[in-house]
């Protein structure tokens, strides 16, 4: 049942992404769950979603030449990085509580 909910939640995020961004998002989710031991939940999906948005902004950077666009880019990047930090803290606290903390030698 939990896996079905995870898939439905992931679909919600995937609808807003391009095919290459979907691939990036799913790789980040798989890496977080299977390599880093995070619990697959909504906070993890938001964390990976904001990582994907940061990657999207990174790919747009070469095309920003106007001053106001650089300002919008900088503010958008700051907001995305703040969200990444917030969700990283949330998923870290859940991993600690769930007992899925990885041994130090595996990190």
N, C-alpha and C positions, 0 to 999 in steps of 0.2 A: 504494500500500500504506500509506504514512504517513497519508494522509487517512482511510482506513478505521479505522486505529488511533485517530486523533484523534476520530472520531465515536463510537467505542465508549467511549473515555475520557469524553467529554462526556456520554454517556448515563448513565454511572455517577453523575455529579454531579447531573444533571437529575432523577433518580428521587426525590431527597430534597427537591425544591423545589416550591413551588406554581406555578401557571401564570404569575402575574405575576413571581415570582422567577426562573423559567426565562427569561422575556423579558429581565429585568435582567442575568442571568448571561450569556446569549448576546450581548447588546449589549456587555458588558464584554470578553468574549473577542474579538469582532470588532474592537472599538476597539483593543485591545492588539495584535492581530496586524496589522491593515491600516493603522491610523493610527500606531501607535507602533513597529512593526517587531519585536515580540517573536516568539520561536520558539514555535509551538503545541506544548506538551508538558504533562506532568502538573503540573509546578510552576506553569505559567501557569493551568491549570484550578483548582488549589488557591488561587492568588492571587485569581482571580475569584470562586471559591466563598466565600472569607472576606469579600470585598467585599460579596457578596450577603447573607451573614449579618449583617454590620454594618448594612446597609440594613434587614434584618428587625428588628434590635434598635432601630433608630431609629424604626421605625413602631410599636413596642410601647411606647415611652417614655411617651406621655401616659396610659397606663393603670396606671402604677406609682405607687402611693400609699403602700403599707406600707413601713416602714423596712427590713425584711429583704429585700423585693423590690428595693428600690433598691440594696442591698448586692450582691445576686446579679447585678443588671443591670450594676453598675459593674465587678464582677470578670469577668463574661462579656465585656463590652466591652473590657476591658483584654487579656484573652486573645486575642480576635479581632484587635485592633489589633496585638498582638505577632506573631501569625501573618501578618498582612498585611505587616508590615515584613520578616519573615524571607523570605517568598516573593518580595517585591519585590526584595530584594537578590539572591536566587537567579536570578530571571529577568533582572535587569539584567546580572549577570555572564555569563549565557549569551548575551545579545544582543551584548555586547562581543566575546565569543570567536567568535561566528558571523559577525562582519563585517556584521551587519545594523544597526549603529549608524546612526541617522539624522543627516544633516548638521545642523549647529547652526541654520541658517536655517529648517529645517522644524519645529523643536521649539517 
